[in-house]
């Protein structure tokens, strides 16, 4: 099917709606606060132009689409009938209940160190329970990454700061076409960050400074109320290649009123970039603050869907934002999920070197940040708690874990692993019978199917019913003593309260 016809089949943009429909649409948008997550401003920049203007701009939007959207490992969406396309529209990660988007901010070609990614953030959407979480990662965090996608130079694993990965991959592939360079850089970035956090990175969005500035200006600026005054005597001056003095008042004034600023794009960029008088971690918090301010401003714009606004957004998108979403329809699908997310459910986190966080300074060879445990396992545990498995959370199945071996502590170990991944562990105990293989028992097969399926995958076994001749000769009898995860004895636990029983076998060792 011709692309122009495909694009024209999308939902009608606002300027083609009847006035009554438009009013209802605006009420719905205001009620649901547009996209409702900490990553909304980035999604707005991508989706507003590509989705809402598809039918009108035709070929022009496809030109922009080709500039903005890069190759992903997903399907070729622009083929088949409309019904076939709709069946294909599943976002990467949607089937497992979590869509993770790596968002990067960088200077651009006209800036010194223009491809160093000074802003690094994971935006994670839960399309099942409709919540969102943002995790900011400091640029000095040092991790391992694989350069196997390089066409020249070193092609093995190396250790380096997370913000250097993008420029390194661009440099080692500079003989290739731009599309291939970006594809290889994207894969390396997604693999490196995903492996470090032990999560799947489904998509990547990159925005340069000019896109940030123009995006803020396009929505008429944002209102920001800093918690404290920001002073930076060494803010980069791009024109003189030196420094300039920056002061942005914060806190409260003499009358006790909160000090707020109407920031244009340039001032917002300064507020987001400044780091020498504070820290990289304070800067990450300010960046999250700006994203939320951008989201709030867009939700109040009356002419958000006007042609002049959309044309401006198209120009911004084409030159200053890159992403690997498979198609316009996939971006639209993400926006539809975002519409259902309540802003009050948004959680924001920053990895830092504070006493109660997970990173530590290292000055051995310049300034670096490393995980306190060096392995990064504690960070991965933390990430599992904030990026939980939505299907598991929704079903909230109660699980009893039994140790079916002669090795003490295995039930506790299994429970800890499952609990970190969001499973509801009712208690642990010791099985009187001993087993070589781990067994999964269900009160009734197929009732809590997502938990059942995930447990089968994790345990590499098939679910059996609690009354199964293959496992138990008679109806299952609970152990006399069952403990909670704090080691306290649980009273009055009946078989009817339990959805699943896991009996840990010798194969778990």
Secondary structure, 3 states (H helix, E strand, C coil): CCHHHHHHCCCCCHHHCCHHHHHHHHHHHHHCCCCCCCCHHHHHHHHHHHHHCHHHHCHHHHHHHHHHECCCCCCCCCCCCHHHHHHHCCCCCCCCCCEEEEEEEECCCCCCCCCCEEEEEEEEEECCCCEEEEEECCCCEEEEEECCCCCCCCCCEEEEEHHHHHHHHHHHCCCCCHHHHHHHHHHHHHHHHHHHHCCCCCEEEEEEHHHHHHHHHHCCCEEECCCCCEEEEEEEECCCCEEEEEEECCCECCCCCECCEEECHHHHHHHHHCCCCCCHHHHHHHHHHHHHHHHHHHCCCCCCCCHHHHHHHHHHHHHHEEECCCCHHHHHHHHHHHHCCCHHHCEEEECCCCCCCCEEEECCCCCEEEECCCCCHHHHHHHHHHCCCHHHHHHCCEEEEEECCCCCCHHHHHHHHHHHCCCEEEEEEECCCCCCCCEEEECCCCCCHHHHHHHHHHHCCCEEECCCCCCCCCCCCCCCCCECCCCCECCCCCHHHCCEEEEECHHHC
